[in-house]
Amino acid sequence: MAIRTLVWGENVHDQSSQVVQTIYPDGMHTAIADGLNEDDSLSASTAVLQDSEHGLTVERLAETDVLIWWGHAAHGDVADDIVDRVQQRVWEGMGLIALHSAHFSKIFRRLMGTPCSLTWREAGERERLWVINPAHPIVQGLGAYIDLPNAEMYGEPFTVPEPMETVLVSWFEGGEVFRSGLTYQRGAGKIFYFRPGHETYPIYHNEDVKQVLKNAVHWAHSDAPAWTGVDDGTNRPVEQALEPLVEKGPRLHKDGEAGFR
């Protein structure tokens, strides 16, 4: 069965900027999904901010193996209850790939638990993304680096938690460096942050960038069933202890009662 991938796009500059429309006439989300669908083992569809429930209904998320998130100008317009819903699915095992300015998205900042801030400059400068972990599945099929002729600069410090793995590091024409490919896990869900993707440059048409995204979907996908009780915090009574146990002393809760949260 193909890996069910949902590409979520903010779809703001896609509609309001003539520059972006020229590069991505059907929207950035469509271009990203089209690139993924070049791989027969992936099945990518799209949703946008303007859809009902932002296109992220309970039913749609339940049918999603990996969610790709692109946002920039309207992070605050994403409803908190939808963020709760996405977070729950990541905890249960849905993969999440956060692209470019999604570092400031509600879902990424919540999962990281940090400001996720950085330095930046919009000057169309050259970017070279160095592959620093050539054995990693996310960079298979690449050479030693990816060259992008025009990019928005992101620079350190990047205030995210220490990742499980750093896969790519960027150098920019102006001299800055940035950790551009980072992996995490939250609950049962794998997370990949991938830096390139400023909307005024044709980055998602780049063959190497498309290869990274295809690889990342495969990496983030889990064959395990959803861990639906990941946040239950079940009260296990004395009689269900694995070894004989005699209760000693007072307690606050009755058997089966929910704990404090």
Secondary structure, 3 states (H helix, E strand, C coil): CCEEEEEEECCCHHHHCHHHHHHCCCCHHHHHHHHHCCCCCEEEEEEECCCHHHHCCHHHHHCCCEEEEECCCCHHHCCHHHHHHHHHHHHHCCEEEEEHHHHHCHHHHHHHCCCCCCEEEEEEEEEEEEECCCCCHHHCCCCCEEEEEEEEEEECCCCCCCCCEEEEEEEECCCCEEEEEEEEEECCEEEEEECCCCCCCCHHHCHHHHHHHHHHHHHHCCCCCCCCCCCCCCCCCHHHCCCCCCCCCCCCCCCCCCCCC
